[in-house]
Structures are given as structure tokens and as C-alpha cells.
Amino acid sequence: MQYKSGTKWLDVASWVETVNKSSVSFNNTKYNIGSGTYRVKTTADVYSGSKYETITVYSKTASC
């Protein structure tokens, strides 16, 4: 998760999901957040044999 500080986005929390073939495992953790603007940054590292690709997607922002 990222927090907007001025014009910059700062990482404030992270968690890992591992996909192995057709299964996904999640590490669930509760994070306390303060008021401000947040977004979720999702990064997927995709492997296929010797090929590798990183895909990054951002959610819409949310304020609290």
C-alpha cells in the first residue's frame, strides 16, 4: 500500500502472495493507517521458462 506525501507516493505496507501453477497463498496482515490518500500498488513477477516479466498496476486512490 502506498501513501501520498506531497507529490510523492511512499510505500507504507506490503504483503506477499505466492502463486505456484494453479494455487495462490496469501499472507494476511492488518495494518493501522492514518488519515490521508492511499492507493494499492500491485506488482507481479511472471516467469515462463527462461522468460521473465514484471507487471505493475495501481488502484484508484482512496482518502480516509
Summary of the structure (lengths in Angstrom):
residues: 64
radius of gyration: 14.4
end to end distance: 13.7
largest distance: 43.8
contacts: 107
relative contact order: 0.28
helix: 0%
strand: 58%
